[in-house]
Amino acid sequence: MPDTAVKIYANSIPFTGPAGTLIYTGKANTTCILKSIVICNTGSTVSPRIYIMINSNRFLVGGKQLKPYETLVIPVSDIIIGPSETMHIYQEGTPGVANIRISAIERDGTPTTLGLSTSRLTLNASGIAIIPSASDSSKRLVKSLVICNTDSVVRTINIRFGGTGANLTLISNYKLAPYDTILIPFTDILLTSGEFVEGSADSSVVSVHVVTQVVT
């Protein structure tokens, strides 16, 4: 079956507090691929903070504050939502001033049957496997890597592709601004058999979302 384009949400962002408002639940035997998130602050004097969560505990947007009349495009770049996974949103500030539109495609099949794998976790200072080594000898492409700082201060990020050696570092001491979300532009970097991706942050307040695809 061809992909089905879907509008996940298009309205004002609810003012519902930290639990957020549920706007999407992954469907059975279906993979949702996020394509676009656009947010607009229609207020002339207020600056709301915006939150978008996957599975209630991993932020895609973790308190980003919009200036009056600002429009913001969130770099989600093909982050996937699998069956039974959820997306919640909410804002802090003045109710009714922030609008959001989220677009995606739905593809028949679970991520596993489509050769896709996703990982969502919080970085720490000692380093953690963002993408573990494969249990078999498969090769994988890194399709998407999105990082969100949920803290009020700049955080320092390091990421190594392939293993733990310093010679494998491709992101070194990157300064991630408070409440910012970034897309790491390493689409289609290849991981061969046994390789993995390791990341660290100077405090456990940074969420990471990653998608890989098995290739031959």
N, C-alpha and C positions, 0 to 999 in steps of 0.2 A: 504494500500500500504506500502511496506517496505521503510525504510529510503533510501535516495539517497545521496551518497557521492559526494561532489562538491569541486572543486578547485576554491576558490574565486579569488585568485590573486597569481601570481608567476612571479616576474620580479623585476627590479630595482625600488626603491621607488621614485616616482616623486618629482621633485624640484619645487613645485607649490605654496608655500606660505601658509599662515594661513587658507585660504579657503579649501585647500587640493584638492585631486583628488578623485572623486567618483569611488569606485571600486565595490560596491554592493548595490542593492536596494531590500528590502524584497518583495517577491512575494505574490500575492493574495492567501489567504487560505493556506498559507505555513508558517512553522516556521523553521528558520535557526538556527542551534545550532553550535556554534564555537567549534572546537576541537583542533586546533593547529595553533599557530603563531610563526614562526621562522624567525629571522632577522640576517643578516650577513654583517659586514663591511669588504669589500675587500681592503680597502685602507691601505697603509703601514704607513702613517704619519698623516692621518686626522681622526677626530672624529665627525661624523655627529650626529645631534640630530633627533630623530624619533618621529613622532606623528601619533596616530591612534585615530579616533573619531567615535562615534556612534551618529547619528542625528546631526552632525556638532557642538555639544556643550558639549558632555560628553566624556572625554578622557579615553581610555583604556591605552594608552601610551602618556604621556604628556611632551615630551622633553627629553626622555632618551638618554644619550650620549653614543655611542659605542666607545670603544677603538679600535685602529688599529687591524684588523684581528679578532675582537671579534664576536662570535656568541651568540645570546641571544634568549632564549625561553620565550615567554610571557605566564604567567599562566592564561589563559582565562577560563578554566574549565566550559564548557557548558553555557557560556553566550549566550542568545538568541537574534535574530534579527527578529522582527515580520513584518507583511505586511506593506509596504511603509516606514519602517525604513531604514536608510542608514548607510554606512560605508565609511569614507574618510581616506586617508593617505597622508602624505607628509614628507619630510626631510628638515633640514637646514644644510648647510655646503657645501661640495663639491658634485656637481651632479654626479650621476652614480656610487657611491661607495657602497651604501647600497642596499642589496637585501632582499626581503621578500617573504615568502610563507605562505598563509593562507588557511587552510583546514576546512571543515565543513560538516555537514549533513543537508539535507532538509527533513522535515517531513510533510506529508499532515495534514492540519488543522491549524487554528490560535492558538496562545498560549492559549487563553481562552478555546477553545474547547478541548485542550489537558490537561487542568487542570493546566496550567502554568501561572505564573504572573511575570512580570519584573518591576523593578524600577531603574531609573537612576537619580541621584541628586548630589548636592554639599553639603558636610557637613558644618556646622557652629559651632560657639563656644557655643551657647546656647543649642544645641541638636535638632535633627530632626528625625522624624520617617522614618527610612530606609525602613522598611516593616510595613505598617499600619496594625491595627487589621482588621480581615476579617469582611465583612458586614453580614456574616451569622455565623453559628456555626462550620464551617469547620476547620479541622486540616490541617496544612501545613508543608512540609519539606523544609528547606533551602537547595537548591541544589547548589547554587554558590554565592559567595560574593567576589568581586574583588574591590580593592581600589587603586586609582592612585593619587600620589602627583604631581601636576603640577608646584610646586614652587621650587625655588633654595635653600631653606633652609629646614631643618628637621621639620616635622610637627607631632604633638602629637594627637593620635587617641584614642577614648574611644567608646566601643560598649556594649550595654546591651541587653540581649535576654529575652523577656517576658514582659518587662515593664520598668518603670523608676527607680526602687529602686536600691540603690548601691549594694544590695545583689544579683542583677541579672547581674552585670558586669562580662563579660567573656574576654574582651580585655581592659586592663587598662594602660593608658599612654604609648601606643605603639609608638615608635619613627619611623616614616616612612621617609626613606631617600629622599633627593631631587630627583625629577623626577622619583621616583621608582613606580613600579606597583607590588602589592602583591595579592596573593590568600589567603583568610582566610580559613584554613582547617577545617571548621565546617560543611562539607557536611552531609546532612541528619539530622541535628539537628531539633527536632520537636517543632513546635509552636501549642499549643492547643487553643481552642476557646477563643477569646478575647485577646490573647497575641500579642505583636508586638515587633519589634526590633528598638532600638533608637541608633543613633550614633552622635558623635561630633568630631570636629577638632578645633585646636586653631586658625585657619584662614580659610576663605572660598575659599580655593584653592585645595581642595581634592575632587575628583569625586569618586562615589561609584556606582557599578553595582551589582544588586542582582536578583536572580531567585528563586522563590518558586514553589512548586507543591502541589496541593490538594491531600490529602490521606484520606482513611476511617479509 
